[in-house]
Amino acid sequence: MPLQIRRGTEAERTAMTQPLAQGELLYVTNDQRLYIGNGSTLGGVQITGYTNEDAQDAAAQIFSNGTHTGITFTYNDTSASMSAVVDLSNFAGTIRADAFKGSVFADDGSTIGGTLLVDAVDGVLRGPHIGTLTGNVTGNVTGNVTGNVTGNVTGNVTGNLDGDINGSVFSDTSTMLVDGVTGQLSNGTITLSENNITVAANTAINIGNFTTRNRIEIYGYNTEAGLTVNAEISGAAGITQQGAFLRIKSNNGTFSSQTVLGAGDLLGQVQFAGYVNGGAGGAQTADLAVVRAVVSDPGDLISNFASGKLQFFIGDQDNPGNSKIAEFNDVGVFSAPVLKPGVYANNAARDAAITAPSAGMIVFNTTGTKFQGYTGAAWVDLN
């Protein structure tokens, strides 16, 4: 005869209010499991029919019910899945992940210890960046950028740039200032904030090159206020000189600490140089002519003008010591070692060349070997 033991459904077993007696058996009819009593556990202790689900549930309880440092597990029995929340506030080691949610701070032992590097709230990088950055940067960069920047930079750049900029430069009005293709300053207007162009000592500012014809044009407008010149200089009291000006200023110190000039001091000069055959020295660039302005009497100051004189020099390789050939002094006297008037073969040649003579003009007429002067009405012989 078969042995029958206590039996019932799983629902009936879990609804029991009294534990099975020690060694008492219970068979669950709907899932064919066998339980044995221990005198204390309601429904008994399962001894047969252990499944994968049972193993997962038991293993999950180890994680979800246990005590852990820096990590908390949650088990979903329905989906048989487990999730975890990790607290990395005191973590030391390497983290590898395809995605990360949270802020990142610098190590307390570093030179920027505790600095917020990745702000998870605003979704921005906040700390210093070392290495290659690929992608767009939107916002302000405060600090140094060491390395190459490939792409567009929109915004203000304050600080030093040690490196090359490859590209054109435009103003806020989209006017091109630097042409990155041709390597030229473009057609924009260049305004100097302090009205000064400063170059290193013993250097020059070059305009153009030797393959193109170059010139400087200075424009003036007669509607602008001009320079009032004393009657002794202009010939009429209160005359106002208008138009464009080219002014060369000089002193015996520096512009931040000026000292006065003395008689004979050079004010400035215009040099005309050319590339010539230098004989034994070979071809070279040499001065051919010079116009100089020199102080005559610095104490003779009359309405923005002090006494000065212009000197004219022409190069003379045969007699270098006598290269100064003319001078125009502060009292209106023009002097030169040799003054040669115009030379004409006869009266007809003279009249053809000088169609509107002025009183005081002097010429030399080779016919008759004579000097002639114009009285204001006619030419007369001066011999």
Secondary structure, 3 states (H helix, E strand, C coil): CCCCCEEECHHHHHCCCCCCCCCCEEEECCCCEEEECCCCCCCCEECCCCCHHHHHHHHHHHHHCCCCCCEEEEEECCCCEEEEEECCCCCCCCCCCCCCCCCEECCCCCCCCCCEEEECCCCEECCCCCCCCCCCCCCCCCCCCCCCCCCCCCCCCCCCCCCCCCCCEECCCCCEEEECCCCEECCCCCCCCCCCCCCCCCCCCCCCCCCCCCCCCCCCCCCCCCEEECHHHHCCCCEEECCCCCCCCCCCCCCCCCCCCCCCCEEEEEEEEEEECCHHHCCEEEEEEEEEEEEEEEEEEECCEEEEEEEEEECCCCCHHHCEEEEECCCCCEECCCCCCEEECCHHHHHHHCCCCCCCCEEEECCCCEEEEECCCCEEECC
